[in-house]
Each structure stands twice: as structure tokens, then as C-alpha cells.
Amino acid sequence: MHISPEDEKRITDAIRAAEAKTSGEIFCVVTAASSRYEFVPIARAAIVALLIPLPLYFLTHLWWDQIYYVQLAVFLGLAILFSLPWLKHPMVPRRVKRERARAEARKQFAAHGLHLTEERTGVLIFASVAERYVEIIADAGIAGKVSQDVWDHAVAELIAAIKAGQPAEGFLRAIGICGDVLAEHFPPKAINRNELPDKLVVI
């Protein structure tokens, strides 16, 4: 997913425009991957390596110590090969990737202080590229007043734009949807403090 500096500025401007109509706060994060999945290459390589000794024992004339070295070489070679991102990520079970992405979204929500706004009106728009995962998290002050359908619509718009190769457009659409619903339920105050930075954080 490529977002240029010009696109980042457009997203920043969109956040500022949306927040001008509300006392709520919108924050955007996109990450290349929600986990390094270091266990995957090791686990996959170990499974293959464990299957090596028996056929070698019955089908070759190798001694056990020779078989051990072959097994060790296979393990090390596959561990390195499976560490390549284009091989590693497809091997991760979808459930695991979803769990890691959800956990990372909540980590980012807390790390950037979206739970610390005065009226608990922070909204995180989160996308994780490797997991193909998008989520919008609304703080407690918003969650009870806004239907889940609204967030689902914003997520669907962002996903559709990412699939079309236009991630910046997706963030702009999602920001617009979130800004409109925040403006409806949380109009701006006389002194409308900006409690969070207006930007897209790229990890």
C-alpha cells in the first residue's frame, strides 16, 4: 500500500475539516504488518524436518548421524526460506492474522491516547496491509450512540478503495463518514480543542 506525502497531506486536511464540525477526534493508522510472525518459519520448518529421518533411514544407506545433519540442514534452509515475507504471510492461518491485527488496532488506540479525550469521543481508523484488515474503533462516549452499521459502511469504503489501489481515497471516504456521524452526535464546543494530532501514522 503506497501513500505519498501529498496523500498524507490530503488525509490531514480531511481530518481537520471533519473535526471542525465536531468535538470528536479522528486518528488514522496504517501498518505494513501487525506482527512479525517469527514463530511461523520455525514451526513450518520444524514440521518438515521432523518428517525427514524415517524415509531417509528406509530408502537410503545413510547412517543416523548423517541423517541428523541432513535433517538439521533442511530445518535451517527452510527456516530461512520461509522467513521471506512473500512466503511467510500466506502460511499464517487467517484466524491468527485476524487476532494479531485486532490486537494491534487496540494497541494503537491506547498508544495514541484515543481513550483519553475529554468526552471519550476518539475514533481510530486502522488498516493493516499484510493481514488485509481494516477496523474502526470508537471510544465509549461514541459507541452507545452510533449504530455499528455506520462503522461497517466506513470500513467497507476503505476496503473497496484499497482493493482498487487507492488507499488514500479510502481513508478520505472513511474520515468523511466518521466526521459526519461525530458532527451529528457531538457538535463543536465554543472552544473546540484539538486533543489529538491530525495526521495519518504510517508504521
C-alpha positions as CSV (number, residue, x, y, z in Angstrom):
1,M,0.0,0.0,0.0
2,H,1.6,3.3,-1.1
3,I,0.5,6.6,0.4
4,S,2.5,9.6,-0.9
5,P,3.4,12.7,1.1
6,E,0.7,14.5,-0.9
7,D,-1.8,11.9,0.1
8,E,-0.8,12.2,3.7
9,K,-1.5,16.0,3.5
10,R,-4.9,15.4,1.9
11,I,-5.7,13.0,4.8
12,T,-4.5,15.5,7.4
13,D,-6.7,18.2,5.7
14,A,-9.7,15.9,5.7
15,I,-9.3,15.1,9.4
16,R,-9.1,18.9,10.2
17,A,-12.2,19.6,8.1
18,A,-14.1,16.8,9.7
19,E,-13.1,17.8,13.3
20,A,-14.1,21.4,12.6
21,K,-17.7,20.2,12.7
22,T,-17.4,18.2,15.9
23,S,-15.8,17.9,19.3
24,G,-14.8,14.4,18.5
25,E,-11.3,13.3,17.4
26,I,-10.3,11.2,14.4
27,F,-7.0,9.4,14.2
28,C,-5.6,7.2,11.4
29,V,-3.0,4.5,11.5
30,V,-1.8,2.2,8.7
31,T,0.8,-0.5,9.4
32,A,2.6,-2.8,7.0
33,A,2.0,-5.8,9.3
34,S,0.5,-6.3,12.7
35,S,3.1,-8.9,13.7
36,R,6.5,-10.3,12.6
37,Y,5.1,-13.8,12.9
38,E,8.6,-15.1,13.9
39,F,7.1,-18.4,15.0
40,V,5.8,-19.3,11.6
41,P,9.0,-20.1,9.7
42,I,10.4,-22.0,12.7
43,A,7.2,-24.1,13.2
44,R,6.8,-24.9,9.5
45,A,10.5,-25.8,9.0
46,A,10.4,-28.0,12.2
47,I,7.4,-29.9,10.9
48,V,9.1,-30.7,7.6
49,A,12.4,-31.5,9.3
50,L,10.7,-34.0,11.6
51,L,9.4,-35.9,8.6
52,I,12.9,-36.3,7.1
53,P,14.6,-39.1,9.2
54,L,12.2,-42.0,8.6
55,P,12.2,-42.1,4.7
56,L,15.9,-41.5,4.7
57,Y,16.5,-44.4,7.0
58,F,14.5,-46.9,4.9
59,L,15.3,-45.6,1.4
60,T,19.0,-44.7,1.7
61,H,22.1,-46.1,3.2
62,L,22.8,-43.1,5.4
63,W,23.8,-43.6,9.0
64,W,21.8,-41.9,11.8
65,D,24.4,-39.2,12.3
66,Q,24.3,-38.4,8.6
67,I,20.5,-38.3,8.7
68,Y,20.7,-35.9,11.6
69,Y,22.9,-33.5,9.6
70,V,20.5,-33.7,6.7
71,Q,17.6,-33.0,9.0
72,L,19.4,-30.1,10.5
73,A,20.3,-28.6,7.1
74,V,16.7,-29.0,5.9
75,F,15.4,-27.2,9.0
76,L,17.8,-24.3,8.7
77,G,17.3,-23.9,5.0
78,L,13.5,-24.0,5.2
79,A,13.5,-21.6,8.2
80,I,15.4,-19.1,6.2
81,L,13.3,-19.7,3.1
82,F,10.0,-19.5,5.0
83,S,11.2,-16.2,6.6
84,L,10.8,-14.4,3.3
85,P,7.7,-12.2,3.6
86,W,6.1,-13.4,0.4
87,L,6.2,-16.9,1.7
88,K,5.7,-16.3,5.4
89,H,2.5,-14.3,5.4
90,P,0.5,-16.7,3.3
91,M,1.4,-19.5,5.7
92,V,-0.1,-17.8,8.7
93,P,-3.6,-19.1,9.5
94,R,-6.3,-16.4,8.7
95,R,-7.6,-16.6,12.3
96,V,-4.1,-15.9,13.7
97,K,-3.6,-12.9,11.4
98,R,-7.1,-11.5,12.3
99,E,-6.3,-11.9,16.0
100,R,-2.9,-10.2,15.7
101,A,-4.4,-7.3,13.6
102,R,-7.3,-6.8,16.1
103,A,-4.8,-6.7,19.0
104,E,-2.6,-4.2,17.1
105,A,-5.6,-2.0,16.5
106,R,-6.3,-1.9,20.2
107,K,-2.7,-1.3,21.0
108,Q,-2.6,1.7,18.6
109,F,-5.8,3.0,20.1
110,A,-4.3,3.1,23.6
111,A,-0.8,4.1,22.5
112,H,-2.0,7.3,20.8
113,G,-4.3,8.2,23.7
114,L,-7.7,7.9,21.9
115,H,-9.2,6.8,25.2
116,L,-8.0,10.0,27.0
117,T,-10.1,12.6,25.2
118,E,-12.3,14.7,27.4
119,E,-15.7,13.3,26.3
120,R,-14.3,9.8,25.2
121,T,-15.0,10.7,21.6
122,G,-11.9,9.3,19.9
123,V,-12.2,7.3,16.7
124,L,-9.4,5.2,15.3
125,I,-9.4,4.3,11.6
126,F,-6.9,1.4,11.4
127,A,-5.6,-0.6,8.4
128,S,-3.0,-3.5,8.4
129,V,-1.7,-4.3,5.0
130,A,-0.2,-7.8,5.4
131,E,-3.3,-9.0,7.2
132,R,-5.7,-7.2,4.8
133,Y,-7.5,-6.0,7.9
134,V,-9.4,-2.8,8.5
135,E,-11.2,-1.8,11.7
136,I,-12.7,1.4,13.2
137,I,-12.7,1.6,16.9
138,A,-14.9,4.2,18.7
139,D,-14.4,5.1,22.3
140,A,-17.0,4.7,25.0
141,G,-18.6,8.1,24.6
142,I,-19.5,7.3,21.0
143,A,-20.1,3.6,20.9
144,G,-23.5,3.7,22.6
145,K,-24.9,6.4,20.3
146,V,-23.8,5.2,16.8
147,S,-25.0,2.1,15.1
148,Q,-22.4,-0.5,14.1
149,D,-23.7,-0.2,10.5
150,V,-22.1,3.3,10.3
151,W,-18.7,1.9,11.1
152,D,-19.2,-1.1,8.9
153,H,-20.0,1.3,6.0
154,A,-16.8,3.3,6.6
155,V,-14.8,0.1,6.8
156,A,-16.3,-1.2,3.5
157,E,-15.5,2.1,1.7
158,L,-11.9,1.9,2.9
159,I,-11.5,-1.7,1.9
160,A,-13.0,-1.1,-1.5
161,A,-10.6,1.8,-2.2
162,I,-7.6,-0.2,-1.0
163,K,-8.5,-3.1,-3.3
164,A,-8.8,-0.6,-6.2
165,G,-5.3,0.6,-5.4
166,Q,-6.5,3.9,-4.0
167,P,-5.8,3.7,-0.2
168,A,-5.8,7.5,0.3
169,E,-9.2,7.8,-1.3
170,G,-10.4,5.1,1.1
171,F,-9.1,7.0,4.1
172,L,-10.8,10.2,2.9
173,R,-14.1,8.4,2.5
174,A,-13.9,6.8,5.9
175,I,-12.9,10.1,7.5
176,G,-15.9,11.8,5.9
177,I,-18.3,9.1,7.2
178,C,-16.9,9.2,10.7
179,G,-16.8,13.0,10.7
180,D,-20.5,13.3,9.7
181,V,-21.7,10.9,12.4
182,L,-19.5,12.7,15.0
183,A,-20.9,16.0,13.9
184,E,-24.4,14.7,14.4
185,H,-23.9,13.5,17.9
186,F,-21.1,15.7,19.1
187,P,-21.3,19.2,17.7
188,P,-18.3,21.5,18.3
189,K,-17.9,23.4,21.5
190,A,-17.5,27.1,21.9
191,I,-13.8,26.4,22.4
192,N,-13.1,23.3,20.2
193,R,-9.8,22.0,21.5
194,N,-7.8,19.7,19.2
195,E,-6.8,16.9,21.6
196,L,-5.0,14.6,19.1
197,P,-2.7,15.2,16.2
198,D,-4.4,15.5,12.8
199,K,-2.4,13.0,10.7
200,L,-2.0,9.5,9.3
201,V,0.5,7.5,11.2
202,V,2.4,5.1,9.0
203,I,4.1,2.2,10.8
